[in-house]
Amino acid sequence: MERLRESFGKLMALTAINNRYGGSSMRAMKPLMNAFGLPGGNLRPPRLPVGAADLEKAVQEVLKLKIPGLPPLARPR
């Protein structure tokens, strides 16, 4: 039960990060996936990705979650 609680907490924290930086518009999620070398792709117009500073904040917040199986960053920080 404790592992379930921990995993669910990480899922909710990841959802909060996504909502904080663009939500369902994918403005942050696609660049965030790309930062970790996952196939995020590009946003279609008229949507624009979050700025570099917000992306860096989102990356740092995701790293703090220590999600099991999360790939290393695609580009060094």
PQR file with spaces between the fields and no chain letter, atoms N, CA, C, O and H, PARSE charges and radii, in Angstrom:
ATOM       1  N    MET     1       0.823   -1.182    0.000 -0.4000 1.5000
ATOM       2  CA   MET     1       0.000    0.000    0.000 -0.0000 2.0000
ATOM       3  C    MET     1       0.875    1.256    0.000  0.5500 1.7000
ATOM       4  O    MET     1       0.544    2.256   -0.636 -0.5500 1.4000
ATOM       5  N    GLU     2       1.982    1.188    0.714 -0.4000 1.5000
ATOM       6  CA   GLU     2       2.867    2.358    0.771 -0.0000 2.0000
ATOM       7  C    GLU     2       3.465    2.659   -0.603  0.5500 1.7000
ATOM       8  O    GLU     2       3.569    3.824   -0.989 -0.5500 1.4000
ATOM       9  H    GLU     2       2.251    0.375    1.231  0.4000 1.0000
ATOM      10  N    ARG     3       3.858    1.622   -1.342 -0.4000 1.5000
ATOM      11  CA   ARG     3       4.411    1.838   -2.686 -0.0000 2.0000
ATOM      12  C    ARG     3       3.364    2.413   -3.618  0.5500 1.7000
ATOM      13  O    ARG     3       3.687    3.247   -4.464 -0.5500 1.4000
ATOM      14  H    ARG     3       3.773    0.677   -1.028  0.4000 1.0000
ATOM      15  N    LEU     4       2.117    1.989   -3.484 -0.4000 1.5000
ATOM      16  CA   LEU     4       1.020    2.544   -4.282 -0.0000 2.0000
ATOM      17  C    LEU     4       0.840    4.012   -3.965  0.5500 1.7000
ATOM      18  O    LEU     4       0.693    4.832   -4.871 -0.5500 1.4000
ATOM      19  H    LEU     4       1.855    1.312   -2.797  0.4000 1.0000
ATOM      20  N    ARG     5       0.851    4.350   -2.689 -0.4000 1.5000
ATOM      21  CA   ARG     5       0.697    5.742   -2.261 -0.0000 2.0000
ATOM      22  C    ARG     5       1.834    6.597   -2.813  0.5500 1.7000
ATOM      23  O    ARG     5       1.605    7.714   -3.277 -0.5500 1.4000
ATOM      24  H    ARG     5       0.971    3.683   -1.953  0.4000 1.0000
ATOM      25  N    GLU     6       3.050    6.079   -2.762 -0.4000 1.5000
ATOM      26  CA   GLU     6       4.212    6.812   -3.272 -0.0000 2.0000
ATOM      27  C    GLU     6       4.114    7.013   -4.792  0.5500 1.7000
ATOM      28  O    GLU     6       4.358    8.109   -5.295 -0.5500 1.4000
ATOM      29  H    GLU     6       3.236    5.172   -2.385  0.4000 1.0000
ATOM      30  N    SER     7       3.762    5.962   -5.502 -0.4000 1.5000
ATOM      31  CA   SER     7       3.646    6.050   -6.962 -0.0000 2.0000
ATOM      32  C    SER     7       2.535    7.014   -7.368  0.5500 1.7000
ATOM      33  O    SER     7       2.710    7.818   -8.284 -0.5500 1.4000
ATOM      34  H    SER     7       3.564    5.071   -5.093  0.4000 1.0000
ATOM      35  N    PHE     8       1.405    6.934   -6.692 -0.4000 1.5000
ATOM      36  CA   PHE     8       0.292    7.829   -7.004 -0.0000 2.0000
ATOM      37  C    PHE     8       0.668    9.271   -6.706  0.5500 1.7000
ATOM      38  O    PHE     8       0.294   10.179   -7.449 -0.5500 1.4000
ATOM      39  H    PHE     8       1.264    6.281   -5.948  0.4000 1.0000
ATOM      40  N    GLY     9       1.398    9.484   -5.632 -0.4000 1.5000
ATOM      41  CA   GLY     9       1.856   10.838   -5.299 -0.0000 2.0000
ATOM      42  C    GLY     9       2.759   11.412   -6.382  0.5500 1.7000
ATOM      43  O    GLY     9       2.665   12.593   -6.715 -0.5500 1.4000
ATOM      44  H    GLY     9       1.701    8.747   -5.029  0.4000 1.0000
ATOM      45  N    LYS    10       3.631   10.575   -6.930 -0.4000 1.5000
ATOM      46  CA   LYS    10       4.513   11.028   -8.011 -0.0000 2.0000
ATOM      47  C    LYS    10       3.712   11.331   -9.273  0.5500 1.7000
ATOM      48  O    LYS    10       4.006   12.292   -9.984 -0.5500 1.4000
ATOM      49  H    LYS    10       3.707    9.615   -6.659  0.4000 1.0000
ATOM      50  N    LEU    11       2.704   10.516   -9.547 -0.4000 1.5000
ATOM      51  CA   LEU    11       1.849   10.758  -10.706 -0.0000 2.0000
ATOM      52  C    LEU    11       1.107   12.084  -10.558  0.5500 1.7000
ATOM      53  O    LEU    11       1.011   12.852  -11.515 -0.5500 1.4000
ATOM      54  H    LEU    11       2.465    9.735   -8.969  0.4000 1.0000
ATOM      55  N    MET    12       0.589   12.351   -9.381 -0.4000 1.5000
ATOM      56  CA   MET    12      -0.130   13.606   -9.151 -0.0000 2.0000
ATOM      57  C    MET    12       0.821   14.800   -9.209  0.5500 1.7000
ATOM      58  O    MET    12       0.443   15.867   -9.692 -0.5500 1.4000
ATOM      59  H    MET    12       0.666   11.727   -8.603  0.4000 1.0000
ATOM      60  N    ALA    13       2.041   14.633   -8.726 -0.4000 1.5000
ATOM      61  CA   ALA    13       3.024   15.713   -8.795 -0.0000 2.0000
ATOM      62  C    ALA    13       3.405   15.990  -10.250  0.5500 1.7000
ATOM      63  O    ALA    13       3.572   17.149  -10.631 -0.5500 1.4000
ATOM      64  H    ALA    13       2.349   13.766   -8.333  0.4000 1.0000
ATOM      65  N    LEU    14       3.543   14.948  -11.061 -0.4000 1.5000
ATOM      66  CA   LEU    14       3.846   15.131  -12.483 -0.0000 2.0000
ATOM      67  C    LEU    14       2.687   15.837  -13.188  0.5500 1.7000
ATOM      68  O    LEU    14       2.912   16.696  -14.041 -0.5500 1.4000
ATOM      69  H    LEU    14       3.407   14.007  -10.751  0.4000 1.0000
ATOM      70  N    THR    15       1.463   15.484  -12.840 -0.4000 1.5000
ATOM      71  CA   THR    15       0.286   16.153  -13.401 -0.0000 2.0000
ATOM      72  C    THR    15       0.286   17.629  -13.016  0.5500 1.7000
ATOM      73  O    THR    15      -0.043   18.480  -13.842 -0.5500 1.4000
ATOM      74  H    THR    15       1.280   14.786  -12.146  0.4000 1.0000
ATOM      75  N    ALA    16       0.646   17.940  -11.786 -0.4000 1.5000
ATOM      76  CA   ALA    16       0.699   19.335  -11.342 -0.0000 2.0000
ATOM      77  C    ALA    16       1.759   20.116  -12.110  0.5500 1.7000
ATOM      78  O    ALA    16       1.541   21.276  -12.460 -0.5500 1.4000
ATOM      79  H    ALA    16       0.913   17.248  -11.116  0.4000 1.0000
ATOM      80  N    ILE    17       2.907   19.491  -12.376 -0.4000 1.5000
ATOM      81  CA   ILE    17       3.958   20.149  -13.164 -0.0000 2.0000
ATOM      82  C    ILE    17       3.432   20.444  -14.557  0.5500 1.7000
ATOM      83  O    ILE    17       3.602   21.553  -15.064 -0.5500 1.4000
ATOM      84  H    ILE    17       3.084   18.549  -12.092  0.4000 1.0000
ATOM      85  N    ASN    18       2.793   19.461  -15.181 -0.4000 1.5000
ATOM      86  CA   ASN    18       2.239   19.661  -16.514 -0.0000 2.0000
ATOM      87  C    ASN    18       1.212   20.783  -16.512  0.5500 1.7000
ATOM      88  O    ASN    18       1.224   21.629  -17.407 -0.5500 1.4000
ATOM      89  H    ASN    18       2.654   18.560  -14.769  0.4000 1.0000
ATOM      90  N    ASN    19       0.329   20.808  -15.529 -0.4000 1.5000
ATOM      91  CA   ASN    19      -0.696   21.855  -15.461 -0.0000 2.0000
ATOM      92  C    ASN    19      -0.091   23.234  -15.227  0.5500 1.7000
ATOM      93  O    ASN    19      -0.581   24.230  -15.761 -0.5500 1.4000
ATOM      94  H    ASN    19       0.319   20.121  -14.802  0.4000 1.0000
ATOM      95  N    ARG    20       0.961   23.292  -14.438 -0.4000 1.5000
ATOM      96  CA   ARG    20       1.596   24.575  -14.130 -0.0000 2.0000
ATOM      97  C    ARG    20       2.244   25.203  -15.364  0.5500 1.7000
ATOM      98  O    ARG    20       2.306   26.428  -15.476 -0.5500 1.4000
ATOM      99  H    ARG    20       1.359   22.483  -14.005  0.4000 1.0000
ATOM     100  N    TYR    21       2.721   24.379  -16.280 -0.4000 1.5000
ATOM     101  CA   TYR    21       3.450   24.889  -17.444 -0.0000 2.0000
ATOM     102  C    TYR    21       2.720   24.625  -18.761  0.5500 1.7000
ATOM     103  O    TYR    21       3.368   24.294  -19.754 -0.5500 1.4000
ATOM     104  H    TYR    21       2.671   23.385  -16.189  0.4000 1.0000
ATOM     105  N    GLY    22       1.420   24.757  -18.798 -0.4000 1.5000
ATOM     106  CA   GLY    22       0.730   24.671  -20.076 -0.0000 2.0000
ATOM     107  C    GLY    22      -0.432   23.706  -20.130  0.5500 1.7000
ATOM     108  O    GLY    22      -1.255   23.791  -21.042 -0.5500 1.4000
ATOM     109  H    GLY    22       0.894   25.026  -17.991  0.4000 1.0000
ATOM     110  N    GLY    23      -0.525   22.794  -19.188 -0.4000 1.5000
ATOM     111  CA   GLY    23      -1.664   21.888  -19.129 -0.0000 2.0000
ATOM     112  C    GLY    23      -1.879   21.073  -20.378  0.5500 1.7000
ATOM     113  O    GLY    23      -0.927   20.574  -20.978 -0.5500 1.4000
ATOM     114  H    GLY    23       0.144   22.725  -18.447  0.4000 1.0000
ATOM     115  N    SER    24      -3.135   20.936  -20.771 -0.4000 1.5000
ATOM     116  CA   SER    24      -3.483   20.066  -21.891 -0.0000 2.0000
ATOM     117  C    SER    24      -3.042   20.608  -23.244  0.5500 1.7000
ATOM     118  O    SER    24      -3.182   19.920  -24.255 -0.5500 1.4000
ATOM     119  H    SER    24      -3.908   21.341  -20.283  0.4000 1.0000
ATOM     120  N    SER    25      -2.513   21.824  -23.282 -0.4000 1.5000
ATOM     121  CA   SER    25      -2.029   22.374  -24.555 -0.0000 2.0000
ATOM     122  C    SER    25      -0.717   21.723  -24.979  0.5500 1.7000
ATOM     123  O    SER    25      -0.263   21.915  -26.107 -0.5500 1.4000
ATOM     124  H    SER    25      -2.399   22.382  -22.461  0.4000 1.0000
ATOM     125  N    MET    26      -0.106   20.950  -24.074 -0.4000 1.5000
ATOM     126  CA   MET    26       1.162   20.250  -24.331 -0.0000 2.0000
ATOM     127  C    MET    26       2.344   21.198  -24.506  0.5500 1.7000
ATOM     128  O    MET    26       3.409   20.768  -24.949 -0.5500 1.4000
ATOM     129  H    MET    26      -0.475   20.795  -23.158  0.4000 1.0000
ATOM     130  N    ARG    27       2.183   22.477  -24.170 -0.4000 1.5000
ATOM     131  CA   ARG    27       3.251   23.472  -24.335 -0.0000 2.0000
ATOM     132  C    ARG    27       4.515   23.093  -23.583  0.5500 1.7000
ATOM     133  O    ARG    27       5.619   23.421  -24.016 -0.5500 1.4000
ATOM     134  H    ARG    27       1.318   22.827  -23.810  0.4000 1.0000
ATOM     135  N    ALA    28       4.360   22.407  -22.463 -0.4000 1.5000
ATOM     136  CA   ALA    28       5.536   21.990  -21.691 -0.0000 2.0000
ATOM     137  C    ALA    28       5.815   20.507  -21.847  0.5500 1.7000
ATOM     138  O    ALA    28       6.975   20.093  -21.846 -0.5500 1.4000
ATOM     139  H    ALA    28       3.463   22.141  -22.111  0.4000 1.0000
ATOM     140  N    MET    29       4.764   19.696  -21.982 -0.4000 1.5000
ATOM     141  CA   MET    29       4.973   18.252  -21.978 -0.0000 2.0000
ATOM     142  C    MET    29       5.815   17.780  -23.155  0.5500 1.7000
ATOM     143  O    MET    29       6.707   16.951  -22.975 -0.5500 1.4000
ATOM     144  H    MET    29       3.823   20.033  -21.983  0.4000 1.0000
ATOM     145  N    LYS    30       5.554   18.283  -24.342 -0.4000 1.5000
ATOM     146  CA   LYS    30       6.341   17.843  -25.500 -0.0000 2.0000
ATOM     147  C    LYS    30       7.804   18.254  -25.368  0.5500 1.7000
ATOM     148  O    LYS    30       8.678   17.411  -25.571 -0.5500 1.4000
ATOM     149  H    LYS    30       4.829   18.956  -24.488  0.4000 1.0000
ATOM     150  N    PRO    31       8.118   19.526  -25.033 -0.5600 1.5000
ATOM     151  CA   PRO    31       9.524   19.876  -24.829  0.2800 2.0000
ATOM     152  C    PRO    31      10.158   19.105  -23.660  0.5500 1.7000
ATOM     153  O    PRO    31      11.344   18.779  -23.704 -0.5500 1.4000
ATOM     154  N    LEU    32       9.378   18.819  -22.632 -0.4000 1.5000
ATOM     155  CA   LEU    32       9.879   18.058  -21.488 -0.0000 2.0000
ATOM     156  C    LEU    32      10.229   16.631  -21.914  0.5500 1.7000
ATOM     157  O    LEU    32      11.271   16.101  -21.530 -0.5500 1.4000
ATOM     158  H    LEU    32       8.414   19.084  -22.597  0.4000 1.0000
ATOM     159  N    MET    33       9.368   16.024  -22.695 -0.4000 1.5000
ATOM     160  CA   MET    33       9.663   14.679  -23.200 -0.0000 2.0000
ATOM     161  C    MET    33      10.923   14.691  -24.066  0.5500 1.7000
ATOM     162  O    MET    33      11.773   13.808  -23.953 -0.5500 1.4000
ATOM     163  H    MET    33       8.521   16.454  -23.008  0.4000 1.0000
ATOM     164  N    ASN    34      11.033   15.700  -24.930 -0.4000 1.5000
ATOM     165  CA   ASN    34      12.225   15.812  -25.772 -0.0000 2.0000
ATOM     166  C    ASN    34      13.487   15.963  -24.928  0.5500 1.7000
ATOM     167  O    ASN    34      14.533   15.404  -25.259 -0.5500 1.4000
ATOM     168  H    ASN    34      10.343   16.417  -25.022  0.4000 1.0000
ATOM     169  N    ALA    35      13.386   16.726  -23.828 -0.4000 1.5000
ATOM     170  CA   ALA    35      14.547   16.945  -22.960 -0.0000 2.0000
ATOM     171  C    ALA    35      15.062   15.628  -22.378  0.5500 1.7000
ATOM     172  O    ALA    35      16.255   15.483  -22.114 -0.5500 1.4000
ATOM     173  H    ALA    35      12.536   17.180  -23.558  0.4000 1.0000
ATOM     174  N    PHE    36      14.150   14.671  -22.181 -0.4000 1.5000
ATOM     175  CA   PHE    36      14.543   13.373  -21.637 -0.0000 2.0000
ATOM     176  C    PHE    36      14.771   12.333  -22.731  0.5500 1.7000
ATOM     177  O    PHE    36      14.891   11.141  -22.449 -0.5500 1.4000
ATOM     178  H    PHE    36      13.181   14.789  -22.395  0.4000 1.0000
ATOM     179  N    GLY    37      14.830   12.793  -23.979 -0.4000 1.5000
ATOM     180  CA   GLY    37      15.109   11.885  -25.087 -0.0000 2.0000
ATOM     181  C    GLY    37      13.928   11.013  -25.483  0.5500 1.7000
ATOM     182  O    GLY    37      14.097   10.019  -26.189 -0.5500 1.4000
ATOM     183  H    GLY    37      14.733   13.762  -24.208  0.4000 1.0000
ATOM     184  N    LEU    38      12.748   11.376  -25.038 -0.4000 1.5000
ATOM     185  CA   LEU    38      11.540   10.636  -25.401 -0.0000 2.0000
ATOM     186  C    LEU    38      10.909   11.273  -26.640  0.5500 1.7000
ATOM     187  O    LEU    38      11.181   12.440  -26.921 -0.5500 1.4000
ATOM     188  H    LEU    38      12.610   12.183  -24.464  0.4000 1.0000
ATOM     189  N    PRO    39      10.076   10.548  -27.389 -0.5600 1.5000
ATOM     190  CA   PRO    39       9.515   11.096  -28.623  0.2800 2.0000
ATOM     191  C    PRO    39       8.373   12.078  -28.378  0.5500 1.7000
ATOM     192  O    PRO    39       7.201   11.734  -28.529 -0.5500 1.4000
ATOM     193  N    GLY    40       8.730   13.302  -27.997 -0.4000 1.5000
ATOM     194  CA   GLY    40       7.730   14.332  -27.739 -0.0000 2.0000
ATOM     195  C    GLY    40       7.247   15.020  -29.003  0.5500 1.7000
ATOM     196  O    GLY    40       6.088   15.425  -29.098 -0.5500 1.4000
ATOM     197  H    GLY    40       9.682   13.582  -27.874  0.4000 1.0000
ATOM     198  N    GLY    41       8.142   15.149  -29.971 -0.4000 1.5000
ATOM     199  CA   GLY    41       7.764   15.821  -31.214 -0.0000 2.0000
ATOM     200  C    GLY    41       7.689   17.324  -31.042  0.5500 1.7000
ATOM     201  O    GLY    41       8.224   17.885  -30.087 -0.5500 1.4000
ATOM     202  H    GLY    41       9.083   14.820  -29.893  0.4000 1.0000
ATOM     203  N    ASN    42       7.021   17.960  -31.976 -0.4000 1.5000
ATOM     204  CA   ASN    42       6.891   19.422  -31.983 -0.0000 2.0000
ATOM     205  C    ASN    42       5.436   19.817  -31.829  0.5500 1.7000
ATOM     206  O    ASN    42       4.529   19.056  -32.167 -0.5500 1.4000
ATOM     207  H    ASN    42       6.586   17.504  -32.752  0.4000 1.0000
ATOM     208  N    LEU    43       5.229   21.016  -31.314 -0.4000 1.5000
ATOM     209  CA   LEU    43       3.884   21.560  -31.208 -0.0000 2.0000
ATOM     210  C    LEU    43       3.447   22.105  -32.564  0.5500 1.7000
ATOM     211  O    LEU    43       4.256   22.630  -33.329 -0.5500 1.4000
ATOM     212  H    LEU    43       5.966   21.633  -31.039  0.4000 1.0000
ATOM     213  N    ARG    44       2.166   21.972  -32.843 -0.4000 1.5000
ATOM     214  CA   ARG    44       1.630   22.530  -34.085 -0.0000 2.0000
ATOM     215  C    ARG    44       1.134   23.942  -33.828  0.5500 1.7000
ATOM     216  O    ARG    44       0.605   24.235  -32.756 -0.5500 1.4000
ATOM     217  H    ARG    44       1.509   21.546  -32.222  0.4000 1.0000
ATOM     218  N    PRO    45       1.306   24.828  -34.822 -0.5600 1.5000
ATOM     219  CA   PRO    45       0.796   26.197  -34.686  0.2800 2.0000
ATOM     220  C    PRO    45      -0.711   26.156  -34.441  0.5500 1.7000
ATOM     221  O    PRO    45      -1.404   25.277  -34.953 -0.5500 1.4000
ATOM     222  N    PRO    46      -1.201   27.085  -33.677 -0.5600 1.5000
ATOM     223  CA   PRO    46      -0.565   28.305  -33.172  0.2800 2.0000
ATOM     224  C    PRO    46       0.099   28.140  -31.812  0.5500 1.7000
ATOM     225  O    PRO    46       0.547   29.131  -31.234 -0.5500 1.4000
ATOM     226  N    ARG    47       0.179   26.932  -31.287 -0.4000 1.5000
ATOM     227  CA   ARG    47       0.800   26.744  -29.967 -0.0000 2.0000
ATOM     228  C    ARG    47       2.313   26.926  -30.046  0.5500 1.7000
ATOM     229  O    ARG    47       2.962   26.547  -31.020 -0.5500 1.4000
ATOM     230  H    ARG    47      -0.184   26.128  -31.756  0.4000 1.0000
ATOM     231  N    LEU    48       2.838   27.513  -28.995 -0.4000 1.5000
ATOM     232  CA   LEU    48       4.275   27.718  -28.876 -0.0000 2.0000
ATOM     233  C    LEU    48       4.763   27.011  -27.616  0.5500 1.7000
ATOM     234  O    LEU    48       4.046   26.969  -26.615 -0.5500 1.4000
ATOM     235  H    LEU    48       2.311   27.821  -28.203  0.4000 1.0000
ATOM     236  N    PRO    49       5.967   26.460  -27.653 -0.5600 1.5000
ATOM     237  CA   PRO    49       6.480   25.796  -26.449  0.2800 2.0000
ATOM     238  C    PRO    49       6.786   26.803  -25.344  0.5500 1.7000
ATOM     239  O    PRO    49       6.956   27.995  -25.602 -0.5500 1.4000
ATOM     240  N    VAL    50       6.852   26.310  -24.122 -0.4000 1.5000
ATOM     241  CA   VAL    50       7.233   27.175  -23.005 -0.0000 2.0000
ATOM     242  C    VAL    50       8.651   27.683  -23.242  0.5500 1.7000
ATOM     243  O    VAL    50       9.409   27.097  -24.014 -0.5500 1.4000
ATOM     244  H    VAL    50       6.714   25.342  -23.912  0.4000 1.0000
ATOM     245  N    GLY    51       8.998   28.763  -22.580 -0.4000 1.5000
ATOM     246  CA   GLY    51      10.337   29.327  -22.709 -0.0000 2.0000
ATOM     247  C    GLY    51      11.393   28.438  -22.062  0.5500 1.7000
ATOM     248  O    GLY    51      11.079   27.524  -21.299 -0.5500 1.4000
ATOM     249  H    GLY    51       8.382   29.239  -21.952  0.4000 1.0000
ATOM     250  N    ALA    52      12.630   28.724  -22.380 -0.4000 1.5000
ATOM     251  CA   ALA    52      13.750   27.924  -21.873 -0.0000 2.0000
ATOM     252  C    ALA    52      13.801   27.915  -20.345  0.5500 1.7000
ATOM     253  O    ALA    52      14.090   26.880  -19.744 -0.5500 1.4000
ATOM     254  H    ALA    52      12.885   29.466  -23.000  0.4000 1.0000
ATOM     255  N    ALA    53      13.522   29.060  -19.712 -0.4000 1.5000
ATOM     256  CA   ALA    53      13.575   29.134  -18.240 -0.0000 2.0000
ATOM     257  C    ALA    53      12.498   28.252  -17.611  0.5500 1.7000
ATOM     258  O    ALA    53      12.763   27.546  -16.638 -0.5500 1.4000
ATOM     259  H    ALA    53      13.288   29.900  -20.200  0.4000 1.0000
ATOM     260  N    ASP    54      11.275   28.291  -18.168 -0.4000 1.5000
ATOM     261  CA   ASP    54      10.200   27.455  -17.638 -0.0000 2.0000
ATOM     262  C    ASP    54      10.473   25.980  -17.896  0.5500 1.7000
ATOM     263  O    ASP    54      10.163   25.136  -17.056 -0.5500 1.4000
ATOM     264  H    ASP    54      11.060   28.865  -18.958  0.4000 1.0000
ATOM     265  N    LEU    55      11.047   25.666  -19.048 -0.4000 1.5000
ATOM     266  CA   LEU    55      11.388   24.272  -19.337 -0.0000 2.0000
ATOM     267  C    LEU    55      12.427   23.767  -18.347  0.5500 1.7000
ATOM     268  O    LEU    55      12.327   22.640  -17.861 -0.5500 1.4000
ATOM     269  H    LEU    55      11.298   26.352  -19.730  0.4000 1.0000
ATOM     270  N    GLU    56      13.413   24.584  -18.049 -0.4000 1.5000
ATOM     271  CA   GLU    56      14.444   24.184  -17.089 -0.0000 2.0000
ATOM     272  C    GLU    56      13.836   23.950  -15.709  0.5500 1.7000
ATOM     273  O    GLU    56      14.206   22.997  -15.023 -0.5500 1.4000
ATOM     274  H    GLU    56      13.494   25.499  -18.445  0.4000 1.0000
ATOM     275  N    LYS    57      12.902   24.817  -15.295 -0.4000 1.5000
ATOM     276  CA   LYS    57      12.231   24.629  -14.009 -0.0000 2.0000
ATOM     277  C    LYS    57      11.453   23.314  -14.001  0.5500 1.7000
ATOM     278  O    LYS    57      11.498   22.562  -13.028 -0.5500 1.4000
ATOM     279  H    LYS    57      12.601   25.591  -15.852  0.4000 1.0000
ATOM     280  N    ALA    58      10.738   23.046  -15.094 -0.4000 1.5000
ATOM     281  CA   ALA    58       9.951   21.819  -15.184 -0.0000 2.0000
ATOM     282  C    ALA    58      10.864   20.591  -15.134  0.5500 1.7000
ATOM     283  O    ALA    58      10.550   19.614  -14.454 -0.5500 1.4000
ATOM     284  H    ALA    58      10.701   23.657  -15.885  0.4000 1.0000
ATOM     285  N    VAL    59      11.980   20.635  -15.845 -0.4000 1.5000
ATOM     286  CA   VAL    59      12.936   19.521  -15.829 -0.0000 2.0000
ATOM     287  C    VAL    59      13.436   19.287  -14.406  0.5500 1.7000
ATOM     288  O    VAL    59      13.490   18.146  -13.947 -0.5500 1.4000
ATOM     289  H    VAL    59      12.234   21.429  -16.398  0.4000 1.0000
ATOM     290  N    GLN    60      13.796   20.345  -13.716 -0.4000 1.5000
ATOM     291  CA   GLN    60      14.298   20.197  -12.345 -0.0000 2.0000
ATOM     292  C    GLN    60      13.233   19.628  -11.415  0.5500 1.7000
ATOM     293  O    GLN    60      13.538   18.815  -10.543 -0.5500 1.4000
ATOM     294  H    GLN    60      13.752   21.272  -14.088  0.4000 1.0000
ATOM     295  N    GLU    61      11.979   20.056  -11.599 -0.4000 1.5000
ATOM     296  CA   GLU    61      10.896   19.531  -10.769 -0.0000 2.0000
ATOM     297  C    GLU    61      10.671   18.040  -11.033  0.5500 1.7000
ATOM     298  O    GLU    61      10.435   17.269  -10.103 -0.5500 1.4000
ATOM     299  H    GLU    61      11.732   20.717  -12.308  0.4000 1.0000
ATOM     300  N    VAL    62      10.746   17.641  -12.299 -0.4000 1.5000
ATOM     301  CA   VAL    62      10.576   16.224  -12.648 -0.0000 2.0000
ATOM     302  C    VAL    62      11.730   15.409  -12.064  0.5500 1.7000
ATOM     303  O    VAL    62      11.510   14.322  -11.529 -0.5500 1.4000
ATOM     304  H    VAL    62      10.938   18.267  -13.055  0.4000 1.0000
ATOM     305  N    LEU    63      12.945   15.919  -12.162 -0.4000 1.5000
ATOM     306  CA   LEU    63      14.098   15.202  -11.613 -0.0000 2.0000
ATOM     307  C    LEU    63      13.950   14.979  -10.102  0.5500 1.7000
ATOM     308  O    LEU    63      14.347   13.934   -9.587 -0.5500 1.4000
ATOM     309  H    LEU    63      13.123   16.802  -12.597  0.4000 1.0000
ATOM     310  N    LYS    64      13.378   15.959   -9.395 -0.4000 1.5000
ATOM     311  CA   LYS    64      13.184   15.832   -7.950 -0.0000 2.0000
ATOM     312  C    LYS    64      12.214   14.711   -7.588  0.5500 1.7000
ATOM     313  O    LYS    64      12.251   14.191   -6.473 -0.5500 1.4000
ATOM     314  H    LYS    64      13.055   16.808   -9.813  0.4000 1.0000
ATOM     315  N    LEU    65      11.344   14.339   -8.533 -0.4000 1.5000
ATOM     316  CA   LEU    65      10.376   13.277   -8.264 -0.0000 2.0000
ATOM     317  C    LEU    65      11.027   11.898   -8.213  0.5500 1.7000
ATOM     318  O    LEU    65      10.467   10.964   -7.638 -0.5500 1.4000
ATOM     319  H    LEU    65      11.314   14.761   -9.438  0.4000 1.0000
ATOM     320  N    LYS    66      12.219   11.770   -8.818 -0.4000 1.5000
ATOM     321  CA   LYS    66      12.937   10.487   -8.850 -0.0000 2.0000
ATOM     322  C    LYS    66      12.022    9.359   -9.342  0.5500 1.7000
ATOM     323  O    LYS    66      11.814    8.356   -8.659 -0.5500 1.4000
ATOM     324  H    LYS    66      12.674   12.528   -9.285  0.4000 1.0000
ATOM     325  N    ILE    67      11.487    9.558  -10.543 -0.4000 1.5000
ATOM     326  CA   ILE    67      10.578    8.587  -11.151 -0.0000 2.0000
ATOM     327  C    ILE    67      11.391    7.383  -11.625  0.5500 1.7000
ATOM     328  O    ILE    67      12.341    7.545  -12.391 -0.5500 1.4000
ATOM     329  H    ILE    67      11.656   10.373  -11.097  0.4000 1.0000
ATOM     330  N    PRO    68      11.034    6.187  -11.183 -0.5600 1.5000
ATOM     331  CA   PRO    68      11.769    4.997  -11.626  0.2800 2.0000
ATOM     332  C    PRO    68      11.667    4.822  -13.147  0.5500 1.7000
ATOM     333  O    PRO    68      10.593    4.984  -13.726 -0.5500 1.4000
ATOM     334  N    GLY    69      12.784    4.493  -13.778 -0.4000 1.5000
ATOM     335  CA   GLY    69      12.785    4.259  -15.211 -0.0000 2.0000
ATOM     336  C    GLY    69      12.869    5.514  -16.058  0.5500 1.7000
ATOM     337  O    GLY    69      12.881    5.427  -17.286 -0.5500 1.4000
ATOM     338  H    GLY    69      13.656    4.362  -13.307  0.4000 1.0000
ATOM     339  N    LEU    70      12.927    6.683  -15.428 -0.4000 1.5000
ATOM     340  CA   LEU    70      13.028    7.923  -16.190 -0.0000 2.0000
ATOM     341  C    LEU    70      14.366    7.958  -16.909  0.5500 1.7000
ATOM     342  O    LEU    70      15.406    7.802  -16.270 -0.5500 1.4000
ATOM     343  H    LEU    70      12.917    6.754  -14.431  0.4000 1.0000
ATOM     344  N    PRO    71      14.366    8.161  -18.237 -0.5600 1.5000
ATOM     345  CA   PRO    71      15.648    8.177  -18.949  0.2800 2.0000
ATOM     346  C    PRO    71      16.492    9.393  -18.549  0.5500 1.7000
ATOM     347  O    PRO    71      15.954   10.395  -18.077 -0.5500 1.4000
ATOM     348  N    PRO    72      17.792    9.306  -18.736 -0.5600 1.5000
ATOM     349  CA   PRO    72      18.635   10.470  -18.439  0.2800 2.0000
ATOM     350  C    PRO    72      18.331   11.601  -19.407  0.5500 1.7000
ATOM     351  O    PRO    72      17.761   11.385  -20.476 -0.5500 1.4000
ATOM     352  N    LEU    73      18.713   12.794  -19.025 -0.4000 1.5000
ATOM     353  CA   LEU    73      18.489   13.942  -19.894 -0.0000 2.0000
ATOM     354  C    LEU    73      19.205   13.752  -21.219  0.5500 1.7000
ATOM     355  O    LEU    73      20.329   13.250  -21.259 -0.5500 1.4000
ATOM     356  H    LEU    73      19.177   12.970  -18.157  0.4000 1.0000
ATOM     357  N    ALA    74      18.558   14.152  -22.296 -0.4000 1.5000
ATOM     358  CA   ALA    74      19.130   14.003  -23.629 -0.0000 2.0000
ATOM     359  C    ALA    74      20.273   14.987  -23.854  0.5500 1.7000
ATOM     360  O    ALA    74      21.199   14.720  -24.621 -0.5500 1.4000
ATOM     361  H    ALA    74      17.646   14.560  -22.263  0.4000 1.0000
ATOM     362  N    ARG    75      20.194   16.116  -23.179 -0.4000 1.5000
ATOM     363  CA   ARG    75      21.269   17.104  -23.310 -0.0000 2.0000
ATOM     364  C    ARG    75      21.740   17.487  -21.917  0.5500 1.7000
ATOM     365  O    ARG    75      20.926   17.671  -21.012 -0.5500 1.4000
ATOM     366  H    ARG    75      19.442   16.332  -22.556  0.4000 1.0000
ATOM     367  N    PRO    76      23.049   17.607  -21.741 -0.5600 1.5000
ATOM     368  CA   PRO    76      23.573   17.943  -20.400  0.2800 2.0000
ATOM     369  C    PRO    76      23.125   19.322  -19.956  0.5500 1.7000
ATOM     370  O    PRO    76      22.932   20.215  -20.782 -0.5500 1.4000
ATOM     371  N    ARG    77      22.962   19.497  -18.660 -0.4000 1.5000
ATOM     372  CA   ARG    77      22.547   20.786  -18.091 -0.0000 2.0000
ATOM     373  C    ARG    77      23.746   21.463  -17.485  0.5500 1.7000
ATOM     374  O    ARG    77      23.627   22.564  -16.947 -0.5500 1.4000
ATOM     375  H    ARG    77      23.120   18.772  -17.990  0.4000 1.0000
